[in-house]
Amino acid sequence: MLFLQFLNFALIKLSHFLLGQVTNLRSFFYLHYQHLIDAHIRRIDRRRRDLPVRWAQINVLLMLPPGTRVLRLVATVLLGKLFCPGNV
């Protein structure tokens, strides 16, 4: 029984540690690469004006909550390659 309590405690501490590492990595990524992500999204926004129908389809699939720029970037690039491979 004592071993199970210790194991539970260790798993909780490990999960907190790993969650902290993921948060630190995300913060590091945003700090160092946000300007590149923003520039890419601006380029995509310019192209979207040229391809209104296809980008409207992609935009519907990209309705993500704020703060998910990296996910939006990845999804935009992947979906852009799927719908209009010559333009992304």
Distance bins in CASP14 RR format, pairs under 12 A and 6 or more apart:
PFRMAT RR
TARGET T0000
AUTHOR 0000-0000-0000
RMODE 2
METHOD distances of the structure
MODEL  1
1 7 0 0 0 0 0 1 0 0 0 0 0
1 8 0 0 0 0 0 1 0 0 0 0 0
2 8 0 0 0 0 0 1 0 0 0 0 0
2 9 0 0 0 0 0 1 0 0 0 0 0
3 9 0 0 0 0 0 1 0 0 0 0 0
3 10 0 0 0 0 0 1 0 0 0 0 0
4 10 0 0 0 0 0 1 0 0 0 0 0
4 11 0 0 0 0 0 1 0 0 0 0 0
5 11 0 0 0 0 0 1 0 0 0 0 0
5 12 0 0 0 0 0 1 0 0 0 0 0
6 12 0 0 0 0 0 1 0 0 0 0 0
6 13 0 0 0 0 0 1 0 0 0 0 0
7 13 0 0 0 0 0 1 0 0 0 0 0
7 14 0 0 0 0 0 1 0 0 0 0 0
8 14 0 0 0 0 0 1 0 0 0 0 0
8 15 0 0 0 0 0 1 0 0 0 0 0
9 15 0 0 0 0 0 1 0 0 0 0 0
9 16 0 0 0 0 0 1 0 0 0 0 0
10 16 0 0 0 0 0 1 0 0 0 0 0
10 17 0 0 0 0 0 1 0 0 0 0 0
11 17 0 0 0 0 0 1 0 0 0 0 0
11 18 0 0 0 0 0 1 0 0 0 0 0
12 18 0 0 0 0 0 1 0 0 0 0 0
12 19 0 0 0 0 0 1 0 0 0 0 0
13 19 0 0 0 0 0 1 0 0 0 0 0
13 20 0 0 0 0 0 1 0 0 0 0 0
14 20 0 0 0 0 0 1 0 0 0 0 0
14 21 0 0 0 0 0 1 0 0 0 0 0
15 21 0 0 0 0 0 1 0 0 0 0 0
15 22 0 0 0 0 0 1 0 0 0 0 0
16 22 0 0 0 0 0 1 0 0 0 0 0
16 23 0 0 0 0 0 1 0 0 0 0 0
17 23 0 0 0 0 0 1 0 0 0 0 0
17 24 0 0 0 0 0 1 0 0 0 0 0
18 24 0 0 0 0 0 1 0 0 0 0 0
18 25 0 0 0 0 0 1 0 0 0 0 0
19 25 0 0 0 0 0 1 0 0 0 0 0
19 26 0 0 0 0 0 1 0 0 0 0 0
20 26 0 0 0 0 1 0 0 0 0 0 0
20 27 0 0 0 0 1 0 0 0 0 0 0
20 28 0 0 0 0 0 1 0 0 0 0 0
21 27 0 0 0 0 0 1 0 0 0 0 0
21 28 0 0 0 0 0 1 0 0 0 0 0
22 28 0 0 0 0 0 1 0 0 0 0 0
22 29 0 0 0 0 0 1 0 0 0 0 0
23 29 0 0 0 0 0 1 0 0 0 0 0
23 30 0 0 0 0 0 1 0 0 0 0 0
24 30 0 0 0 0 0 1 0 0 0 0 0
24 31 0 0 0 0 0 1 0 0 0 0 0
25 31 0 0 0 0 0 1 0 0 0 0 0
25 32 0 0 0 0 0 1 0 0 0 0 0
25 33 0 0 0 0 0 1 0 0 0 0 0
25 70 0 0 0 0 0 1 0 0 0 0 0
26 32 0 0 0 0 0 1 0 0 0 0 0
26 33 0 0 0 0 0 1 0 0 0 0 0
26 34 0 0 0 0 0 1 0 0 0 0 0
26 67 0 0 0 0 0 1 0 0 0 0 0
26 68 0 0 0 0 0 1 0 0 0 0 0
26 69 0 0 0 0 0 1 0 0 0 0 0
26 70 1 0 0 1 0 0 0 0 0 0 0
26 71 0 0 0 0 0 1 0 0 0 0 0
27 33 0 0 0 0 0 1 0 0 0 0 0
27 34 0 0 0 0 0 1 0 0 0 0 0
27 70 0 0 0 0 0 1 0 0 0 0 0
28 34 0 0 0 0 0 1 0 0 0 0 0
28 70 0 0 0 0 0 1 0 0 0 0 0
29 36 0 0 0 0 0 1 0 0 0 0 0
29 37 0 0 0 0 1 0 0 0 0 0 0
29 69 0 0 0 0 0 1 0 0 0 0 0
29 70 1 0 0 1 0 0 0 0 0 0 0
29 71 0 0 0 0 0 1 0 0 0 0 0
29 73 0 0 0 0 0 1 0 0 0 0 0
29 74 0 0 0 0 0 1 0 0 0 0 0
30 36 0 0 0 0 0 1 0 0 0 0 0
30 37 0 0 0 0 1 0 0 0 0 0 0
30 38 0 0 0 0 0 1 0 0 0 0 0
30 67 0 0 0 0 1 0 0 0 0 0 0
30 68 0 0 0 0 0 1 0 0 0 0 0
30 69 1 0 0 1 0 0 0 0 0 0 0
30 70 1 0 0 1 0 0 0 0 0 0 0
30 73 0 0 0 0 0 1 0 0 0 0 0
31 37 0 0 0 0 0 1 0 0 0 0 0
33 39 0 0 0 0 0 1 0 0 0 0 0
33 40 0 0 0 0 1 0 0 0 0 0 0
33 69 0 0 0 0 1 0 0 0 0 0 0
33 70 0 0 0 0 1 0 0 0 0 0 0
33 73 0 0 0 0 1 0 0 0 0 0 0
34 40 0 0 0 0 0 1 0 0 0 0 0
34 41 0 0 0 0 0 1 0 0 0 0 0
34 67 0 0 0 0 0 1 0 0 0 0 0
34 69 1 0 0 1 0 0 0 0 0 0 0
34 70 0 0 0 0 1 0 0 0 0 0 0
34 73 0 0 0 0 0 1 0 0 0 0 0
35 41 0 0 0 0 0 1 0 0 0 0 0
35 42 0 0 0 0 0 1 0 0 0 0 0
35 69 0 0 0 0 0 1 0 0 0 0 0
36 42 0 0 0 0 0 1 0 0 0 0 0
36 43 0 0 0 0 0 1 0 0 0 0 0
36 69 0 0 0 0 0 1 0 0 0 0 0
36 70 0 0 0 0 0 1 0 0 0 0 0
36 73 0 0 0 0 1 0 0 0 0 0 0
37 43 0 0 0 0 0 1 0 0 0 0 0
37 44 0 0 0 0 0 1 0 0 0 0 0
37 67 0 0 0 0 0 1 0 0 0 0 0
37 68 0 0 0 0 0 1 0 0 0 0 0
37 69 1 0 1 0 0 0 0 0 0 0 0
37 70 1 0 0 1 0 0 0 0 0 0 0
37 71 0 0 0 0 0 1 0 0 0 0 0
37 72 0 0 0 0 1 0 0 0 0 0 0
37 73 1 0 1 0 0 0 0 0 0 0 0
37 74 0 0 0 0 1 0 0 0 0 0 0
37 76 0 0 0 0 0 1 0 0 0 0 0
37 77 0 0 0 0 0 1 0 0 0 0 0
38 44 0 0 0 0 0 1 0 0 0 0 0
38 45 0 0 0 0 0 1 0 0 0 0 0
38 69 1 0 0 1 0 0 0 0 0 0 0
38 70 0 0 0 0 0 1 0 0 0 0 0
38 72 0 0 0 0 0 1 0 0 0 0 0
38 73 0 0 0 0 1 0 0 0 0 0 0
39 45 0 0 0 0 0 1 0 0 0 0 0
39 46 0 0 0 0 0 1 0 0 0 0 0
39 69 0 0 0 0 0 1 0 0 0 0 0
39 73 0 0 0 0 0 1 0 0 0 0 0
40 46 0 0 0 0 0 1 0 0 0 0 0
40 47 0 0 0 0 0 1 0 0 0 0 0
40 69 0 0 0 0 1 0 0 0 0 0 0
40 70 0 0 0 0 0 1 0 0 0 0 0
40 72 0 0 0 0 0 1 0 0 0 0 0
40 73 1 0 0 1 0 0 0 0 0 0 0
40 74 0 0 0 0 0 1 0 0 0 0 0
40 76 0 0 0 0 1 0 0 0 0 0 0
40 77 1 0 0 1 0 0 0 0 0 0 0
40 80 0 0 0 0 0 1 0 0 0 0 0
40 88 0 0 0 0 1 0 0 0 0 0 0
41 47 0 0 0 0 0 1 0 0 0 0 0
41 48 0 0 0 0 0 1 0 0 0 0 0
41 59 0 0 0 0 0 1 0 0 0 0 0
41 62 0 0 0 0 0 1 0 0 0 0 0
41 68 0 0 0 0 0 1 0 0 0 0 0
41 69 1 0 0 1 0 0 0 0 0 0 0
41 70 0 0 0 0 0 1 0 0 0 0 0
41 71 0 0 0 0 0 1 0 0 0 0 0
41 72 1 0 0 1 0 0 0 0 0 0 0
41 73 1 0 0 1 0 0 0 0 0 0 0
41 74 0 0 0 0 0 1 0 0 0 0 0
41 75 0 0 0 0 0 1 0 0 0 0 0
41 76 1 0 0 1 0 0 0 0 0 0 0
41 77 0 0 0 0 0 1 0 0 0 0 0
41 88 0 0 0 0 0 1 0 0 0 0 0
42 48 0 0 0 0 0 1 0 0 0 0 0
42 49 0 0 0 0 0 1 0 0 0 0 0
42 69 0 0 0 0 0 1 0 0 0 0 0
42 73 0 0 0 0 0 1 0 0 0 0 0
42 76 0 0 0 0 0 1 0 0 0 0 0
43 49 0 0 0 0 0 1 0 0 0 0 0
43 50 0 0 0 0 0 1 0 0 0 0 0
43 73 0 0 0 0 0 1 0 0 0 0 0
43 76 0 0 0 0 0 1 0 0 0 0 0
43 77 0 0 0 0 0 1 0 0 0 0 0
43 87 0 0 0 0 0 1 0 0 0 0 0
43 88 0 0 0 0 1 0 0 0 0 0 0
44 50 0 0 0 0 0 1 0 0 0 0 0
44 51 0 0 0 0 0 1 0 0 0 0 0
44 54 0 0 0 0 0 1 0 0 0 0 0
44 55 0 0 0 0 1 0 0 0 0 0 0
44 58 0 0 0 0 1 0 0 0 0 0 0
44 59 0 0 0 0 1 0 0 0 0 0 0
44 62 0 0 0 0 1 0 0 0 0 0 0
44 69 0 0 0 0 0 1 0 0 0 0 0
44 72 0 0 0 0 1 0 0 0 0 0 0
44 73 0 0 0 0 1 0 0 0 0 0 0
44 74 0 0 0 0 0 1 0 0 0 0 0
44 75 0 0 0 0 0 1 0 0 0 0 0
44 76 1 0 1 0 0 0 0 0 0 0 0
44 77 0 0 0 0 1 0 0 0 0 0 0
44 79 0 0 0 0 0 1 0 0 0 0 0
44 80 0 0 0 0 1 0 0 0 0 0 0
44 81 0 0 0 0 0 1 0 0 0 0 0
44 84 0 0 0 0 0 1 0 0 0 0 0
44 87 0 0 0 0 1 0 0 0 0 0 0
44 88 1 0 0 1 0 0 0 0 0 0 0
45 51 0 0 0 0 0 1 0 0 0 0 0
45 55 0 0 0 0 1 0 0 0 0 0 0
45 58 0 0 0 0 0 1 0 0 0 0 0
45 59 0 0 0 0 0 1 0 0 0 0 0
45 62 0 0 0 0 0 1 0 0 0 0 0
45 72 0 0 0 0 0 1 0 0 0 0 0
45 76 0 0 0 0 1 0 0 0 0 0 0
46 55 0 0 0 0 0 1 0 0 0 0 0
46 87 0 0 0 0 0 1 0 0 0 0 0
47 54 0 0 0 0 1 0 0 0 0 0 0
47 55 1 0 0 1 0 0 0 0 0 0 0
47 58 0 0 0 0 0 1 0 0 0 0 0
47 59 0 0 0 0 0 1 0 0 0 0 0
47 76 0 0 0 0 0 1 0 0 0 0 0
47 77 0 0 0 0 0 1 0 0 0 0 0
47 80 0 0 0 0 1 0 0 0 0 0 0
47 83 0 0 0 0 0 1 0 0 0 0 0
47 84 0 0 0 0 1 0 0 0 0 0 0
47 86 0 0 0 0 0 1 0 0 0 0 0
47 87 1 0 1 0 0 0 0 0 0 0 0
47 88 1 0 0 1 0 0 0 0 0 0 0
48 54 0 0 0 0 1 0 0 0 0 0 0
48 55 1 1 0 0 0 0 0 0 0 0 0
48 56 0 0 0 0 1 0 0 0 0 0 0
48 57 0 0 0 0 0 1 0 0 0 0 0
48 58 0 0 0 0 1 0 0 0 0 0 0
48 59 1 0 0 1 0 0 0 0 0 0 0
48 62 0 0 0 0 0 1 0 0 0 0 0
48 76 0 0 0 0 1 0 0 0 0 0 0
48 79 0 0 0 0 0 1 0 0 0 0 0
48 80 0 0 0 0 0 1 0 0 0 0 0
48 83 0 0 0 0 0 1 0 0 0 0 0
48 84 0 0 0 0 0 1 0 0 0 0 0
48 87 0 0 0 0 1 0 0 0 0 0 0
48 88 0 0 0 0 0 1 0 0 0 0 0
49 55 0 0 0 0 1 0 0 0 0 0 0
49 56 0 0 0 0 0 1 0 0 0 0 0
49 59 0 0 0 0 0 1 0 0 0 0 0
49 87 0 0 0 0 0 1 0 0 0 0 0
50 84 0 0 0 0 1 0 0 0 0 0 0
50 86 0 0 0 0 0 1 0 0 0 0 0
50 87 1 0 0 1 0 0 0 0 0 0 0
50 88 0 0 0 0 0 1 0 0 0 0 0
51 57 0 0 0 0 1 0 0 0 0 0 0
51 58 0 0 0 0 1 0 0 0 0 0 0
51 59 0 0 0 0 0 1 0 0 0 0 0
51 80 0 0 0 0 1 0 0 0 0 0 0
51 83 0 0 0 0 1 0 0 0 0 0 0
51 84 1 0 1 0 0 0 0 0 0 0 0
51 85 0 0 0 0 0 1 0 0 0 0 0
51 86 0 0 0 0 0 1 0 0 0 0 0
51 87 1 0 0 1 0 0 0 0 0 0 0
51 88 0 0 0 0 1 0 0 0 0 0 0
52 58 0 0 0 0 0 1 0 0 0 0 0
52 59 0 0 0 0 1 0 0 0 0 0 0
52 84 0 0 0 0 0 1 0 0 0 0 0
53 59 0 0 0 0 0 1 0 0 0 0 0
53 60 0 0 0 0 0 1 0 0 0 0 0
53 83 0 0 0 0 1 0 0 0 0 0 0
53 84 0 0 0 0 0 1 0 0 0 0 0
54 60 0 0 0 0 0 1 0 0 0 0 0
54 61 0 0 0 0 0 1 0 0 0 0 0
54 79 0 0 0 0 1 0 0 0 0 0 0
54 80 1 0 0 1 0 0 0 0 0 0 0
54 81 0 0 0 0 0 1 0 0 0 0 0
54 82 0 0 0 0 1 0 0 0 0 0 0
54 83 1 0 1 0 0 0 0 0 0 0 0
54 84 1 0 1 0 0 0 0 0 0 0 0
54 85 0 0 0 0 0 1 0 0 0 0 0
54 86 0 0 0 0 0 1 0 0 0 0 0
54 87 0 0 0 0 1 0 0 0 0 0 0
54 88 0 0 0 0 0 1 0 0 0 0 0
55 61 0 0 0 0 0 1 0 0 0 0 0
55 62 0 0 0 0 1 0 0 0 0 0 0
55 76 0 0 0 0 1 0 0 0 0 0 0
55 79 0 0 0 0 1 0 0 0 0 0 0
55 80 0 0 0 0 1 0 0 0 0 0 0
55 83 0 0 0 0 1 0 0 0 0 0 0
55 84 0 0 0 0 1 0 0 0 0 0 0
55 87 0 0 0 0 1 0 0 0 0 0 0
55 88 0 0 0 0 0 1 0 0 0 0 0
56 62 0 0 0 0 0 1 0 0 0 0 0
56 63 0 0 0 0 0 1 0 0 0 0 0
56 79 0 0 0 0 0 1 0 0 0 0 0
56 83 0 0 0 0 0 1 0 0 0 0 0
56 84 0 0 0 0 0 1 0 0 0 0 0
57 63 0 0 0 0 0 1 0 0 0 0 0
57 79 0 0 0 0 1 0 0 0 0 0 0
57 80 0 0 0 0 1 0 0 0 0 0 0
57 82 0 0 0 0 0 1 0 0 0 0 0
57 83 1 0 0 1 0 0 0 0 0 0 0
57 84 0 0 0 0 1 0 0 0 0 0 0
58 72 0 0 0 0 0 1 0 0 0 0 0
58 75 0 0 0 0 1 0 0 0 0 0 0
58 76 1 0 0 1 0 0 0 0 0 0 0
58 77 0 0 0 0 0 1 0 0 0 0 0
58 78 0 0 0 0 1 0 0 0 0 0 0
58 79 1 0 1 0 0 0 0 0 0 0 0
58 80 1 0 1 0 0 0 0 0 0 0 0
58 81 0 0 0 0 0 1 0 0 0 0 0
58 82 0 0 0 0 1 0 0 0 0 0 0
58 83 1 0 1 0 0 0 0 0 0 0 0
58 84 0 0 0 0 1 0 0 0 0 0 0
58 87 0 0 0 0 0 1 0 0 0 0 0
58 88 0 0 0 0 1 0 0 0 0 0 0
59 72 0 0 0 0 0 1 0 0 0 0 0
59 75 0 0 0 0 0 1 0 0 0 0 0
59 76 0 0 0 0 1 0 0 0 0 0 0
59 79 0 0 0 0 1 0 0 0 0 0 0
59 80 0 0 0 0 0 1 0 0 0 0 0
59 83 0 0 0 0 0 1 0 0 0 0 0
60 75 0 0 0 0 0 1 0 0 0 0 0
60 79 0 0 0 0 0 1 0 0 0 0 0
60 83 0 0 0 0 0 1 0 0 0 0 0
61 71 0 0 0 0 0 1 0 0 0 0 0
61 72 0 0 0 0 0 1 0 0 0 0 0
61 75 1 0 0 1 0 0 0 0 0 0 0
61 76 0 0 0 0 1 0 0 0 0 0 0
61 78 0 0 0 0 0 1 0 0 0 0 0
61 79 1 0 1 0 0 0 0 0 0 0 0
61 80 0 0 0 0 1 0 0 0 0 0 0
61 82 0 0 0 0 1 0 0 0 0 0 0
61 83 0 0 0 0 1 0 0 0 0 0 0
62 68 0 0 0 0 1 0 0 0 0 0 0
62 69 0 0 0 0 0 1 0 0 0 0 0
62 71 0 0 0 0 1 0 0 0 0 0 0
62 72 1 0 1 0 0 0 0 0 0 0 0
62 73 0 0 0 0 1 0 0 0 0 0 0
62 74 0 0 0 0 0 1 0 0 0 0 0
62 75 1 0 1 0 0 0 0 0 0 0 0
62 76 1 0 0 1 0 0 0 0 0 0 0
62 77 0 0 0 0 0 1 0 0 0 0 0
62 78 0 0 0 0 0 1 0 0 0 0 0
62 79 1 0 0 1 0 0 0 0 0 0 0
62 80 0 0 0 0 0 1 0 0 0 0 0
62 83 0 0 0 0 0 1 0 0 0 0 0
63 71 0 0 0 0 0 1 0 0 0 0 0
63 72 0 0 0 0 1 0 0 0 0 0 0
63 75 0 0 0 0 0 1 0 0 0 0 0
64 70 0 0 0 0 0 1 0 0 0 0 0
64 71 1 0 0 1 0 0 0 0 0 0 0
64 72 1 0 1 0 0 0 0 0 0 0 0
64 73 0 0 0 0 0 1 0 0 0 0 0
64 74 0 0 0 0 0 1 0 0 0 0 0
64 75 1 0 0 1 0 0 0 0 0 0 0
64 76 0 0 0 0 0 1 0 0 0 0 0
64 79 0 0 0 0 0 1 0 0 0 0 0
65 71 0 0 0 0 1 0 0 0 0 0 0
65 72 0 0 0 0 1 0 0 0 0 0 0
66 72 0 0 0 0 1 0 0 0 0 0 0
67 73 0 0 0 0 0 1 0 0 0 0 0
68 74 0 0 0 0 1 0 0 0 0 0 0
68 75 0 0 0 0 1 0 0 0 0 0 0
68 76 0 0 0 0 0 1 0 0 0 0 0
69 75 0 0 0 0 0 1 0 0 0 0 0
69 76 0 0 0 0 1 0 0 0 0 0 0
70 76 0 0 0 0 0 1 0 0 0 0 0
70 77 0 0 0 0 0 1 0 0 0 0 0
71 77 0 0 0 0 0 1 0 0 0 0 0
71 78 0 0 0 0 0 1 0 0 0 0 0
71 79 0 0 0 0 0 1 0 0 0 0 0
72 78 0 0 0 0 0 1 0 0 0 0 0
72 79 0 0 0 0 0 1 0 0 0 0 0
73 79 0 0 0 0 0 1 0 0 0 0 0
73 80 0 0 0 0 0 1 0 0 0 0 0
73 88 0 0 0 0 0 1 0 0 0 0 0
74 80 0 0 0 0 0 1 0 0 0 0 0
74 81 0 0 0 0 0 1 0 0 0 0 0
74 88 0 0 0 0 0 1 0 0 0 0 0
75 81 0 0 0 0 0 1 0 0 0 0 0
75 82 0 0 0 0 0 1 0 0 0 0 0
75 83 0 0 0 0 0 1 0 0 0 0 0
75 88 0 0 0 0 0 1 0 0 0 0 0
76 82 0 0 0 0 0 1 0 0 0 0 0
76 83 0 0 0 0 0 1 0 0 0 0 0
76 84 0 0 0 0 0 1 0 0 0 0 0
76 87 0 0 0 0 0 1 0 0 0 0 0
76 88 1 0 0 1 0 0 0 0 0 0 0
77 83 0 0 0 0 0 1 0 0 0 0 0
77 84 0 0 0 0 0 1 0 0 0 0 0
77 85 0 0 0 0 0 1 0 0 0 0 0
77 87 0 0 0 0 0 1 0 0 0 0 0
77 88 1 0 1 0 0 0 0 0 0 0 0
78 85 0 0 0 0 0 1 0 0 0 0 0
78 88 0 0 0 0 1 0 0 0 0 0 0
79 85 0 0 0 0 0 1 0 0 0 0 0
79 87 0 0 0 0 0 1 0 0 0 0 0
79 88 0 0 0 0 1 0 0 0 0 0 0
80 86 0 0 0 0 1 0 0 0 0 0 0
80 87 1 0 0 1 0 0 0 0 0 0 0
80 88 1 0 1 0 0 0 0 0 0 0 0
81 87 0 0 0 0 1 0 0 0 0 0 0
81 88 1 0 1 0 0 0 0 0 0 0 0
82 88 0 0 0 0 1 0 0 0 0 0 0
END
